[in-house]
């Protein structure tokens, strides 16, 4: 990561050391030449200090500090300050006192106002004849060198160096300081890259953990019975998602099946998915005060109303959850369900040899947050026949996009069940997924996908066996 910076440093050091070598190869120097070499030695020392800081991997705060000190020493400035970009959050700024040399923040503010009034702010230039320059105390400032600190994508601020004498700065000074600031900016950006890389790694680790936790919430052991087959598929659009499904065995040979989809994607949706799963297990518990055995557990519409009330306290206003709860009763040979704004259930009726969607009303959880919600949710009853098939899914299936930005759609899903209803549940699921993958081949998944296939076996046990 630091090779570009070190290469630049090495080039600069070799060029400056070359001056020393050339000097030492000459006859005994005269006094003026010795005096001229002194600043070069200061430059070499300053570059070495910058190099050491970069090699030690110190903070951007230390780099700013040594940059200011090195610049002042190299050009023998009477005063200086680093004017860092206001509100810049990509770099760690030093303490306020480390930004100024031989002047106070108030004096710097006066000079800054002067530069703004003369349109001299944030420009790379030398001004050696400031006829109306502000005073530093012992006399007016006659020379100013301004050098912005710019990276590839950010403007970090401006380095200002000041002298009281006229013609105080030379173009050679500007070239040397450009090397200093380039090294400083490169090292700051390298530090940021290292920090961002570490932060990204931490984020990925956290997402990996969240994904593992969410994976543990998805049922691994599907319910098995002599009455039905179940097959499932779940795929998140990101590391974690907002689709969910779950099962609960209830007394009296009944099975509760819940499927849902939290608005949005990512960690927030996954969090609400976990909340909904907890609400499902909490509400679908036996009520000891119920008057009859079958009333000990809430019917689907009642569950949705209670879930909506519970979510009112933990679901932000911009979020909602679509869901459907099915309670399958094997002894009665039927099921009831309530739809809270979720996708319509796709169904194959074996006796009629017909594939259709259940058209039912219902409102998503969290859209209405008062007692009137219960008016918008209804129970629906249906008697199943041996060989019937239920296909339950989230909108990531029917809204999957393929060539020409077209949607997979309910009609195509219906056609796949018409072509595969006679197969076992696993085979029906695989048939649908193959067609879905062929449709979306080469296009990214943009929403979580969940698919459940429930097939009632052709040979049903005796009701009370």
C-alpha positions in Angstrom: 0.0 0.0 0.0 2.9 2.4 0.8 5.1 1.7 -2.2 3.8 4.7 -4.3 4.7 7.0 -1.4 8.0 5.4 -0.7 9.0 5.5 -4.3 8.3 9.2 -4.4 10.3 9.7 -1.3 13.2 7.7 -2.7 13.2 9.8 -5.8 13.1 13.1 -3.9 15.8 11.9 -1.5 18.1 10.7 -4.3 17.8 14.1 -6.1 18.6 16.0 -2.9 21.4 13.6 -2.0 22.7 14.0 -5.5 23.3 17.7 -4.7 25.4 16.8 -1.8 27.4 14.3 -3.9 28.0 16.9 -6.6 29.0 19.4 -4.0 31.5 17.0 -2.3 33.1 16.2 -5.7 34.0 19.8 -6.2 37.1 21.6 -4.8 37.0 23.2 -1.4 33.7 25.2 -1.3 33.6 28.9 -0.9 31.6 30.4 2.0 28.5 31.3 -0.1 28.3 27.7 -1.5 28.5 26.3 2.1 25.7 28.6 3.1 23.6 27.6 0.1 24.0 23.9 1.1 22.5 24.4 4.5 18.9 24.6 3.4 19.4 21.5 1.3 20.5 19.6 4.4 17.4 20.8 6.1 15.3 19.5 3.2 16.9 16.1 3.4 16.3 16.0 7.1 12.7 17.0 6.7 12.1 14.4 4.0 13.7 11.7 6.2 11.3 12.7 9.0 8.4 12.4 6.7 9.7 9.0 5.5 10.0 7.7 9.1 6.5 8.7 9.9 5.1 7.0 6.9 7.1 3.8 7.6 5.9 3.8 11.2 2.3 4.0 9.9 1.4 6.9 12.2 -1.8 9.0 12.1 -2.7 11.8 9.7 -2.6 14.1 12.6 1.2 13.5 13.0 1.7 13.9 9.3 0.0 17.3 9.3 2.2 18.3 12.3 5.5 17.3 10.7 4.5 18.8 7.4 4.0 22.2 9.0 7.2 22.0 11.0 9.2 20.8 8.0 7.9 23.5 5.7 8.7 26.2 8.2 12.2 25.0 8.7 12.9 24.5 5.1 11.9 27.9 3.8 12.6 29.7 7.1 9.1 31.1 7.4 8.3 33.7 10.0 4.8 32.4 10.4 2.6 29.6 9.0 -0.6 27.7 9.4 -2.5 24.8 8.0 -6.0 25.7 7.0 -7.7 22.3 6.8 -10.9 22.0 4.9 -13.9 22.7 7.1 -16.1 19.6 7.7 -13.6 17.3 6.0 -14.2 14.0 7.7 -11.9 11.7 5.7 -8.8 12.7 7.6 -8.0 13.0 11.2 -7.0 16.6 12.1 -4.4 17.4 14.7 -5.1 19.5 17.8 -5.8 23.1 17.0 -2.5 24.3 18.4 -0.5 22.1 16.0 -2.0 24.0 13.0 -0.3 27.3 13.7 3.3 28.5 13.9 4.1 31.9 15.4 0.6 33.3 15.0 -2.7 32.8 16.8 -5.9 31.5 15.3 -7.3 35.0 15.4 -4.3 36.4 13.4 -4.8 33.5 10.9 -8.4 34.4 10.6 -7.4 38.1 9.9 -5.0 36.9 7.2 -7.6 34.5 5.8 -10.1 37.4 5.4 -7.4 39.4 3.7 -6.8 36.6 1.2 -10.5 36.2 0.5 -10.9 39.9 -0.1 -8.0 39.8 -2.6 -9.2 36.6 -4.2 -6.1 34.8 -3.1 -7.7 31.9 -1.2 -6.9 28.2 -2.0 -4.6 29.0 -4.9 -1.0 27.8 -5.5 1.2 30.8 -5.8 3.8 33.1 -4.3 3.1 36.8 -3.4 6.4 38.7 -2.7 5.0 42.2 -2.8 2.1 42.5 -0.4 2.0 46.2 -0.1 -1.0 46.2 2.3 -0.3 42.9 4.0 -1.6 42.4 7.6 0.8 42.9 10.5 2.3 40.1 12.5 3.2 42.3 15.4 6.8 43.4 14.7 5.9 44.5 11.1 3.7 43.9 8.1 3.8 40.6 6.2 5.3 41.2 2.8 5.6 37.7 1.3 3.2 34.8 1.2 3.4 31.3 -0.2 0.1 29.4 -0.5 0.0 25.7 -1.4 -3.2 23.7 -1.5 -3.2 20.0 -0.3 -5.1 18.2 -2.9 -5.5 14.4 -3.4 -7.1 12.5 -6.2 -10.6 13.0 -4.8 -10.3 15.3 -1.9 -9.1 18.8 -1.0 -7.6 18.6 2.4 -6.8 22.2 3.0 -4.1 24.8 2.2 -0.6 25.4 3.7 0.2 29.1 4.2 3.8 30.3 4.8 4.5 33.9 5.6 7.6 36.2 5.7 8.0 39.8 6.7 10.6 40.5 4.1 9.7 41.3 0.5 10.8 38.8 -2.1 11.0 36.2 0.7 10.1 33.2 -1.4 11.5 31.7 -4.6 10.1 29.2 -7.1 12.5 26.6 -5.9 10.8 26.9 -2.5 7.5 26.1 -4.2 8.9 23.1 -5.9 10.4 21.7 -2.7 7.2 22.3 -0.8 5.1 20.6 -3.5 7.2 17.5 -2.9 6.4 17.8 0.8 2.7 18.2 0.4 2.5 15.5 -2.3 4.1 13.1 0.1 1.9 14.2 3.0 -1.3 13.8 0.9 -0.3 10.5 -0.4 0.5 9.1 3.0 -2.8 10.5 4.4 -4.7 8.8 1.6 -2.8 5.6 2.1 -3.8 5.7 5.8 -7.4 6.3 4.8 -7.2 3.3 2.4 -5.8 1.2 5.2 -8.5 2.4 7.6 -11.3 1.9 5.0 -10.0 -1.6 4.2 -10.0 -2.5 7.9 -13.5 -1.0 8.3 -14.7 -2.9 5.2 -13.2 -6.1 6.6 -15.0 -5.5 9.9 -18.2 -4.8 8.1 -17.9 -8.0 6.0 -17.2 -10.0 9.2 -20.3 -8.5 10.9 -22.4 -9.2 7.8 -21.0 -12.7 7.7 -22.1 -13.2 11.4 -25.5 -11.6 10.7 -25.9 -13.9 7.7 -25.0 -16.9 9.8 -27.5 -15.8 12.5 -30.2 -15.3 9.9 -29.4 -18.7 8.3 -29.9 -20.3 11.7 -33.4 -18.8 11.8 -34.5 -20.4 8.6 -36.0 -23.9 9.3 -33.6 -26.6 8.2 -35.8 -29.6 9.1 -39.0 -29.2 7.2 -42.2 -30.7 8.7 -42.8 -34.2 7.5 -46.0 -36.1 7.8 -48.1 -38.7 6.0 -50.4 -36.0 4.6 -48.1 -33.8 2.7 -44.6 -33.0 1.2 -42.9 -29.6 1.7 -39.9 -28.3 -0.3 -38.3 -24.8 0.2 -35.9 -22.4 -1.4 -34.5 -19.1 0.0 -32.0 -16.7 -1.6 -31.1 -13.2 -0.2 -30.3 -10.4 -2.7 -27.6 -9.2 -0.3 -25.6 -10.9 2.5 -28.8 -10.8 4.6 -32.4 -10.3 3.6 -35.9 -9.7 4.7 -37.8 -12.8 3.5 -38.8 -15.3 6.1 -40.9 -18.5 6.6 -41.5 -20.8 9.5 -43.6 -23.7 10.7 -45.2 -24.7 13.9 -47.0 -28.0 14.7 -50.3 -27.4 16.6 -52.4 -29.9 18.5 -55.1 -31.7 16.6 -52.9 -32.6 13.6 -52.6 -29.0 12.5 -49.6 -27.1 11.0 -49.1 -23.4 11.0 -47.1 -22.1 8.0 -46.0 -18.5 7.9 -44.3 -16.6 5.0 -43.4 -12.9 4.8 -41.4 -10.2 3.3 -40.0 -7.1 5.0 -39.9 -3.9 2.9 -36.4 -3.0 2.0 -33.3 -5.2 2.0 -30.1 -5.7 4.0 -29.5 -5.6 7.8 -32.5 -3.6 8.8 -34.9 -5.9 6.9 -33.1 -8.9 8.4 -33.6 -7.4 11.9 -37.4 -7.0 11.3 -37.5 -10.5 9.9 -36.1 -11.8 13.2 -38.7 -9.8 15.1 -41.5 -11.2 13.0 -40.3 -14.7 13.6 -40.2 -14.0 17.4 -43.8 -12.6 17.2 -44.9 -15.7 15.4 -43.6 -18.0 18.1 -44.9 -15.8 20.9 -48.5 -15.4 19.6 -48.9 -19.0 18.4 -48.8 -20.3 21.9 -51.6 -22.1 23.8 -54.1 -19.8 25.5 -55.0 -21.6 28.8 -58.1 -19.4 29.2 -59.7 -20.5 25.9 -63.2 -22.1 26.3 -62.6 -24.8 23.7 -59.6 -26.8 22.6 -59.6 -25.4 19.1 -59.8 -21.8 20.3 -56.5 -22.1 22.3 -54.6 -20.8 19.3 -55.4 -17.7 17.3 -56.9 -18.0 13.8 -54.9 -16.4 11.0 -56.8 -13.1 11.0 -56.5 -12.7 14.8 -52.8 -13.5 14.6 -52.3 -10.8 12.0 -54.1 -8.2 14.1 -52.1 -9.0 17.1 -48.8 -9.0 15.1 -49.7 -5.6 13.7 -50.2 -4.3 17.2 -46.9 -5.7 18.4 -45.0 -4.3 15.4 -46.3 -0.8 16.1 -43.8 -0.5 18.8 -40.7 -1.7 16.9 -41.2 -1.1 13.2 -40.2 2.4 11.9 -42.9 4.3 10.1 -41.3 3.9 6.7 -41.3 0.0 6.9 -44.0 -2.6 6.6 -44.3 -6.4 6.3 -46.3 -8.5 3.9 -47.2 -11.9 5.2 -49.6 -14.9 4.9 -50.4 -17.4 7.7 -51.8 -20.8 6.8 -53.2 -23.3 9.3 -53.5 -26.7 7.7 -55.9 -29.1 9.4 -55.4 -32.7 8.3 -58.2 -34.2 10.3 -60.7 -31.8 8.6 -59.0 -32.0 5.3 -58.8 -28.3 4.8 -56.9 -25.1 5.6 -57.6 -21.5 6.5 -55.4 -18.5 5.8 -55.2 -14.8 6.1 -53.2 -12.6 3.7 -51.6 -9.4 5.0 -50.8 -7.8 1.6 -48.6 -10.7 0.6 -48.3 -12.4 -2.9 -51.4 -14.4 -3.9 -51.2 -18.2 -3.3 -50.8 -20.3 -6.4 -52.9 -23.5 -6.2 -53.4 -26.7 -8.2 -56.8 -28.4 -7.6 -56.3 -32.1 -8.5 -60.0 -33.1 -8.8 -60.7 -30.1 -11.1 -57.3 -30.3 -12.8 -57.1 -26.6 -12.6 -54.3 -24.1 -11.6 -55.4 -20.8 -10.2 -54.5 -18.0 -7.7 -56.4 -17.4 -4.5 -57.7 -13.8 -4.9 -58.0 -12.5 -1.4 -57.9 -9.1 0.3 -55.5 -8.0 3.0 -53.3 -5.2 4.1 -49.6 -5.3 5.0 -48.5 -5.2 8.6 -47.5 -1.7 9.8 -49.4 0.3 7.2 -52.3 1.0 9.6 -51.2 1.2 13.2 -54.4 1.2 15.2 -57.3 -1.1 16.1 -59.0 -0.6 12.8 -56.4 -2.8 11.1 -58.4 -5.9 12.0 -61.2 -4.7 9.6 -58.7 -5.1 6.7 -57.8 -8.7 7.2 -60.1 -11.7 6.6 -59.9 -15.5 7.0 -60.4 -17.6 4.0 -61.2 -21.4 4.1 -60.5 -24.1 1.6 -60.9 -27.9 1.5 -58.0 -29.6 -0.1 -58.0 -32.8 -2.1 -55.3 -35.5 -2.4 -52.8 -34.4 -5.0 -53.4 -30.7 -4.5 -50.4 -28.4 -4.6 -49.8 -25.0 -2.9 -47.0 -22.7 -4.2 -46.2 -20.0 -1.7 -43.6 -17.3 -2.6 -42.3 -13.8 -2.1 -42.4 -11.1 -4.8 -38.7 -11.6 -5.5 -39.8 -14.6 -7.6 -42.5 -13.0 -9.8 -40.7 -9.6 -10.0 -37.3 -11.2 -11.0 -36.1 -9.4 -14.2 -34.7 -10.9 -17.4 -33.9 -9.7 -20.9 -35.4 -6.3 -21.8 -36.0 -5.6 -18.1 -39.2 -7.8 -18.2 -40.6 -9.4 -15.1 -41.0 -13.1 -14.6 -44.6 -12.6 -13.6 -47.5 -14.5 -12.2 -48.6 -15.9 -15.6 -45.2 -17.6 -16.2 -45.2 -19.0 -12.6 -48.7 -20.4 -13.2 -47.5 -22.0 -16.4 -44.7 -23.8 -14.6 -47.1 -25.3 -12.1 -49.4 -26.4 -14.9 -46.4 -28.2 -16.4 -45.2 -29.9 -13.2 -48.1 -30.4 -10.7 -47.8 -34.2 -11.1 -44.3 -34.3 -9.8 -43.2 -34.5 -6.1 -42.8 -31.3 -4.1 -39.0 -31.2 -4.5 -39.2 -31.7 -8.3 -41.9 -29.0 -8.7 -39.7 -26.6 -6.8 -36.6 -27.5 -9.0 -38.7 -27.2 -12.2 -39.8 -23.7 -11.2 -36.3 -22.6 -10.2 -34.7 -23.9 -13.4 -37.2 -21.9 -15.5 -36.6 -18.8 -13.2 -32.8 -19.1 -13.6 -33.1 -19.5 -17.4 -35.3 -16.4 -17.5 -32.9 -14.3 -15.4 -29.6 -15.7 -16.7 -26.9 -13.0 -16.8 -29.0 -10.5 -14.8 -28.4 -9.8 -11.1 -30.9 -10.7 -8.4 -32.5 -7.4 -7.1 -34.8 -8.8 -4.4 -34.8 -11.7 -1.9 -36.4 -14.8 -3.3 -38.4 -17.4 -1.2 -40.4 -20.3 -2.6 -42.4 -23.0 -0.7 -44.1 -25.9 -2.4 -46.6 -28.0 -0.4 -48.1 -31.0 -2.0 -50.9 -33.0 -0.3 -50.2 -36.7 -0.9 -52.4 -38.6 -3.3 -52.9 -41.3 -0.6 -54.2 -39.5 2.6 -54.2 -41.4 5.9 -57.5 -42.1 7.6 -58.7 -39.0 9.4 -58.4 -40.5 12.9 -55.6 -43.0 12.2 
